[in-house]
Amino acid sequence: MLRTFFVRSWLLASLLAVVAAQDGRIVPFGAWRRLSEAPIIAPRGGEWESAGTFNPAVIALGGKIVMLYRAQDKLGTSRLGYAESSDGIHFARHSGPVLSPETDYERDGGIEDPRLVRFGDTFYLTYTGYNKTDAQLCLATSKDLIHWERKGILLPAYKGNWNVRWTKSGAIVPEKIDGKYWMYFLGTTADNKDQMGVASSNDLLHWSDATPAPVLPVRPGRFDSRVAEPGPAPIITKRGIVLVYNGADDKLIYRTGIAIFDRTDPRKLIWRSDEPVFAPEKQWEKTGQVPNVVFVEGAVKRGGRYIFYYGGADKYVGAVEAILP
């Protein structure tokens, strides 16, 4: 009886959230609900994933959900771990990493914060290459999600139309629009704010800024006053390009927001959430390597819902679901 009441209450909350409107536009998701009260991936052992396992990318493949997660050792070097699940909650991990730092732009700092998208039979992995000096947005490709071929730096640090520092967080739109590929990314403006830009490409390998200024700027006094950073690959809908993003305020508390860009012009913002849809509440989301962080980086559709995977306090992986009508 209690379970039935909970389910009905959650469905009612979801429907109310779906029909709610801000600025005259329909909110794109229903209520967000954690699928597990505890982390679904946590640090283990004394080696490559001993200090942190967080900020995962996911993709559906052959009835399973495959996760590539950032794993950090006690020296602070990051690698990518591999895990599989049939239910989206219980994951079996490989014993070793599938991608480890090798190049000059990765050495000592490592491979951080992956995002995944698939075109044809090829998986495209964007990640941050960090060498303890610079962080730069990079790309690798694979046919099987285990063996990867590096394609190099996509957007160099300190360059571009408006970016004056590092580049990170490449969320590639999963289909071509107006004959081009598009990717939302993070850069830093001259006032030291981390904001979101968009880049375009003809071949998925060579990218350039598509605008003279950020397309999703930070907002003073809001949950995203200091950082507005792309989350998973955007979701294409009839209403537009739905992008889940990670916002941080001036205290660097990370919460989740949603932005919608024009379906025919990824440069044009048409709506964004005034309030966060998801925030750190559990103790393991508030306490870790970096406190008070939920950082959504993976998304997969399962039936009529989406499961979002996130890093908690730069130490754990969690899962939350929402309905996209």
C-alpha distance (Angstrom), angle and dihedral (degrees) to the residues before:
residue distance angle dihedral
M1 . . .
L2 3.81 . .
R3 3.81 90.7 .
T4 3.83 90.5 51.1
F5 3.80 90.8 49.9
F6 3.81 91.3 49.4
V7 3.80 92.9 49.8
R8 3.81 92.6 47.6
S9 3.80 91.3 47.1
W10 3.79 91.9 49.8
L11 3.82 92.2 48.0
L12 3.80 90.5 49.7
A13 3.82 90.7 49.9
S14 3.79 89.6 48.8
L15 3.80 92.8 51.2
L16 3.79 92.1 47.7
A17 3.79 90.6 50.1
V18 3.79 91.8 48.5
V19 3.79 94.3 54.0
A20 3.79 93.8 41.3
A21 3.79 114.1 105.9
Q22 3.77 135.6 -150.9
D23 3.80 119.9 -167.0
G24 3.81 87.9 -7.3
R25 3.81 95.0 -60.2
I26 3.80 128.3 113.0
V27 3.79 115.8 -107.4
P28 3.83 104.9 -115.3
F29 3.82 99.7 -139.7
G30 3.74 137.9 39.7
A31 3.81 124.1 -130.6
W32 3.81 117.5 -40.1
R33 3.81 114.3 -126.0
R34 3.80 128.2 -174.3
L35 3.79 113.3 -121.4
S36 3.78 92.7 -157.3
E37 3.77 131.2 28.5
A38 3.80 89.6 -152.1
P39 3.81 130.1 50.0
I40 3.81 114.7 -81.2
I41 3.83 92.0 -152.6
A42 3.82 122.4 30.8
P43 3.83 136.4 170.8
R44 3.77 116.1 -80.8
G45 3.79 140.8 177.4
G46 3.77 126.9 10.0
E47 3.79 101.7 -81.8
W48 3.81 138.9 54.4
E49 3.84 98.1 -8.8
S50 3.78 99.9 30.7
A51 3.83 100.8 108.4
G52 3.79 104.5 37.2
T53 3.82 143.5 -3.1
F54 3.80 110.0 -173.2
N55 3.83 150.3 116.6
P56 3.82 99.1 57.2
A57 3.79 133.3 -167.4
V58 3.82 117.5 -150.7
I59 3.78 138.9 -171.0
A60 3.81 135.1 178.9
L61 3.79 114.3 -115.7
G62 3.80 129.2 168.2
G63 3.79 96.2 -21.1
K64 3.80 92.5 -47.1
I65 3.77 135.2 95.0
V66 3.78 112.6 -126.4
M67 3.79 117.6 -157.6
L68 3.79 129.1 -163.0
Y69 3.79 108.3 -167.4
R70 3.77 133.8 -176.1
A71 3.79 110.5 -109.5
Q72 3.79 122.0 -168.3
D73 3.79 129.7 -163.3
K74 3.80 126.3 -148.2
L75 3.81 91.4 -91.1
G76 3.80 90.7 58.3
T77 3.81 97.4 -108.5
S78 3.82 114.9 141.5
R79 3.80 130.3 -144.8
L80 3.79 133.4 168.4
G81 3.79 120.1 -103.1
Y82 3.82 125.5 -160.2
A83 3.81 126.7 -136.7
E84 3.84 136.3 167.6
S85 3.80 133.1 -155.1
S86 3.80 137.0 -179.7
D87 3.81 95.2 -163.6
G88 3.80 101.1 34.5
I89 3.80 94.0 -117.4
H90 3.80 109.1 61.6
F91 3.80 111.1 58.9
A92 3.80 130.3 -171.1
R93 3.79 111.2 -147.6
H94 3.77 131.0 -149.7
S95 3.78 114.0 -119.3
G96 3.80 94.3 -123.1
P97 3.81 137.9 33.2
V98 3.81 122.0 -89.2
L99 3.80 95.2 -150.4
S100 3.81 125.3 31.8
P101 3.82 131.9 174.6
E102 3.79 113.6 -84.7
T103 3.80 111.0 141.8
D104 3.81 129.1 74.2
Y105 3.80 91.3 -105.4
E106 3.83 91.3 55.4
R107 3.79 104.2 34.3
D108 3.84 119.1 124.6
G109 3.82 94.5 -6.2
G110 3.76 97.9 52.5
I111 3.78 142.8 -166.4
E112 3.78 114.3 -30.6
D113 3.80 143.0 -176.6
P114 3.83 107.0 -2.0
R115 3.80 128.2 -156.0
L116 3.81 123.9 -167.2
V117 3.80 135.7 -151.3
R118 3.79 132.7 161.9
F119 3.81 130.2 -139.8
G120 3.81 115.1 179.9
D121 3.79 109.0 -43.2
T122 3.81 94.8 -24.6
F123 3.81 128.1 92.5
Y124 3.79 116.7 -147.6
L125 3.79 116.6 -152.9
T126 3.78 119.8 -167.0
Y127 3.78 115.7 -167.3
T128 3.78 142.3 158.9
G129 3.79 114.7 -101.4
Y130 3.80 109.2 -153.6
N131 3.82 125.1 -175.1
K132 3.83 98.0 176.0
T133 3.81 88.3 -96.8
D134 3.81 106.9 53.7
A135 3.79 135.4 18.0
Q136 3.80 114.8 -151.2
L137 3.78 135.7 175.5
C138 3.82 110.4 -108.4
L139 3.80 140.1 178.2
A140 3.81 137.6 -140.4
T141 3.81 129.7 175.1
S142 3.80 133.9 -151.5
K143 3.79 143.0 174.8
D144 3.81 95.5 -152.4
L145 3.85 106.8 24.6
I146 3.81 90.4 -116.5
H147 3.80 105.9 68.9
W148 3.81 112.3 53.5
E149 3.78 135.2 -167.5
R150 3.78 116.4 -155.6
K151 3.81 117.4 -131.7
G152 3.81 96.2 -175.3
I153 3.78 135.2 -124.5
L154 3.80 114.7 -16.6
L155 3.79 100.6 -170.9
P156 3.83 115.6 16.8
A157 3.79 120.5 -138.7
Y158 3.81 120.4 -101.3
K159 3.80 93.1 21.1
G160 3.77 137.6 91.8
N161 3.76 135.1 72.8
W162 3.80 96.9 -58.6
N163 3.81 109.4 -5.3
V164 3.81 113.9 109.6
R165 3.81 100.0 173.7
W166 3.79 138.5 21.9
T167 3.82 129.4 -14.0
K168 3.81 122.9 -137.8
S169 3.78 147.8 150.6
G170 3.79 110.1 44.5
A171 3.82 112.8 -161.7
I172 3.81 107.4 -176.4
V173 3.81 118.3 -154.8
P174 3.84 104.5 -119.6
E175 3.82 96.7 -129.0
K176 3.79 138.1 36.3
I177 3.80 117.7 -95.4
D178 3.78 123.2 -165.4
G179 3.80 89.2 -5.6
K180 3.81 95.0 -56.9
Y181 3.77 141.9 92.0
W182 3.82 116.7 -119.5
M183 3.79 133.7 -156.7
Y184 3.80 132.2 -174.5
F185 3.81 113.5 -144.8
L186 3.81 143.3 170.6
G187 3.79 124.9 -107.6
T188 3.79 136.7 156.1
T189 3.77 126.6 -112.3
A190 3.79 125.4 -144.9
D191 3.82 91.4 -94.7
N192 3.84 88.9 61.6
K193 3.81 95.5 -107.6
D194 3.81 119.2 140.8
Q195 3.78 105.8 -132.5
M196 3.78 139.7 167.3
G197 3.77 126.5 -100.6
V198 3.79 134.3 173.9
A199 3.81 127.8 -129.0
S200 3.79 130.7 -168.3
S201 3.81 134.4 -148.6
N202 3.78 140.4 -177.3
D203 3.82 95.5 -151.6
L204 3.85 108.9 20.4
L205 3.81 89.2 -112.5
H206 3.80 104.7 72.3
W207 3.80 116.8 50.7
S208 3.80 137.0 178.8
D209 3.79 136.9 178.8
A210 3.79 112.0 -83.9
T211 3.82 97.4 -163.3
P212 3.82 137.3 40.1
A213 3.82 92.0 -128.6
P214 3.83 139.2 23.9
V215 3.81 115.6 -68.4
L216 3.81 93.1 -151.1
P217 3.81 108.4 35.3
V218 3.78 125.6 -173.7
R219 3.81 118.2 -98.3
P220 3.81 122.4 -136.4
G221 3.78 113.7 -121.1
R222 3.81 94.5 13.1
F223 3.81 134.1 104.2
D224 3.82 87.2 -95.9
S225 3.82 98.9 47.5
R226 3.82 94.9 122.9
V227 3.82 106.7 25.0
A228 3.82 134.9 24.8
E229 3.81 106.1 178.3
P230 3.83 131.0 170.3
G231 3.78 119.5 -107.2
P232 3.83 125.4 -165.8
A233 3.79 126.1 -18.0
P234 3.83 108.0 -61.4
I235 3.80 121.6 -99.9
I236 3.81 116.8 -124.2
T237 3.83 112.9 -138.4
K238 3.80 136.6 162.2
R239 3.80 88.7 -102.7
G240 3.77 93.8 53.4
I241 3.79 145.0 -82.9
V242 3.80 106.2 -34.5
L243 3.80 112.4 -152.3
V244 3.79 121.9 -174.5
Y245 3.80 107.8 -152.6
N246 3.78 140.5 -176.6
G247 3.78 117.6 -119.8
A248 3.80 128.3 -169.8
D249 3.78 127.7 -166.9
D250 3.79 128.0 -145.7
K251 3.82 89.9 -79.8
L252 3.84 89.0 53.6
I253 3.79 93.8 -116.0
Y254 3.80 105.0 155.8
R255 3.81 120.2 -140.6
T256 3.80 134.4 163.3
G257 3.80 126.0 -101.4
I258 3.80 136.3 174.7
A259 3.80 129.2 -133.6
I260 3.80 129.0 -175.5
F261 3.79 122.0 -152.8
D262 3.78 127.6 -166.9
R263 3.81 113.4 -79.9
T264 3.80 92.4 -132.7
D265 3.82 98.8 34.0
P266 3.84 116.3 40.4
R267 3.80 89.5 -168.9
K268 3.79 93.5 66.1
L269 3.81 118.3 85.5
I270 3.81 112.1 -152.7
W271 3.83 102.6 170.3
R272 3.79 143.2 1.7
S273 3.79 134.2 179.7
D274 3.80 117.2 -96.5
E275 3.80 91.4 -154.7
P276 3.81 130.8 34.3
V277 3.79 118.6 -96.9
F278 3.80 94.4 -152.9
A279 3.82 133.1 25.2
P280 3.82 140.4 172.5
E281 3.80 110.9 -81.4
K282 3.79 108.5 141.6
Q283 3.78 119.6 82.4
W284 3.82 91.5 -116.8
E285 3.82 89.2 54.7
K286 3.80 91.2 50.8
T287 3.81 99.5 42.4
G288 3.80 125.8 48.0
Q289 3.78 139.4 80.6
V290 3.82 89.3 -35.1
P291 3.82 115.2 20.0
N292 3.80 127.0 -130.3
V293 3.79 100.1 17.7
V294 3.78 134.7 141.4
F295 3.81 107.3 170.7
V296 3.81 115.9 -177.6
E297 3.79 113.1 -153.1
G298 3.81 108.5 147.8
A299 3.81 133.2 54.4
V300 3.80 134.4 176.6
K301 3.79 131.5 174.5
R302 3.80 117.0 -125.1
G303 3.80 113.2 179.7
G304 3.80 109.5 -53.7
R305 3.78 95.4 -15.8
Y306 3.77 141.3 64.9
I307 3.77 124.8 -129.8
F308 3.80 113.2 -149.4
Y309 3.78 120.5 -160.9
Y310 3.76 120.1 -153.5
G311 3.76 144.9 176.0
G312 3.80 116.9 -113.0
A313 3.82 116.7 -149.2
D314 3.83 90.1 -26.3
K315 3.79 89.5 -72.9
Y316 3.82 112.3 74.2
V317 3.81 142.9 36.9
G318 3.80 121.6 -124.7
A319 3.82 135.8 177.9
V320 3.79 131.1 -138.6
E321 3.81 131.0 174.9
A322 3.78 135.1 -147.5
I323 3.79 137.2 172.9
L324 3.79 121.1 -116.1
P325 3.83 107.0 -163.8
